[in-house]
């Protein structure tokens, strides 16, 4: 749950800039962030 909370402000900022990503991209980002969190 923590990784989604960490990425959310980043995604919201991009949406405000008019940048939209597919669900596949978002899933890949969450997976990557999750791996970073797990590896610490």
N, C-alpha and C positions, 0 to 999 in steps of 0.2 A: 504493500500500500504506500510506503514511504517514497518509492521511486516515482509513482504517478504524481504525488504531491510535489515532488521536486521538479518534474518536467512541466507540470501544468502552467505555471506562470510564464515559462518560456514559450509554450505553444500559444497561450493567450496573447502574448506580446506579438507573436508572428501573425496571428489572426488580425490584430489591430492594424498591422502594416499591410494587410491584404494578402498575406501569404498563407496558402492552404495546402495541406498535405493529405495524401490518401491514408486510409486506415492502415495499409500495409507499411507505409513509412513510419507512422506513429508506433505501430507494434514493434518495428525494428529498433526504433529509438528506445522504447521502454525495455526491450530485451537487452540492449547494449548497456543501458543505465543499470539495469538489474544485475548484470554480470559485474559491473564495476563495484556495485554495493556489496555483492557477495564476496568478491575477491579481496576486499579490504580487511 
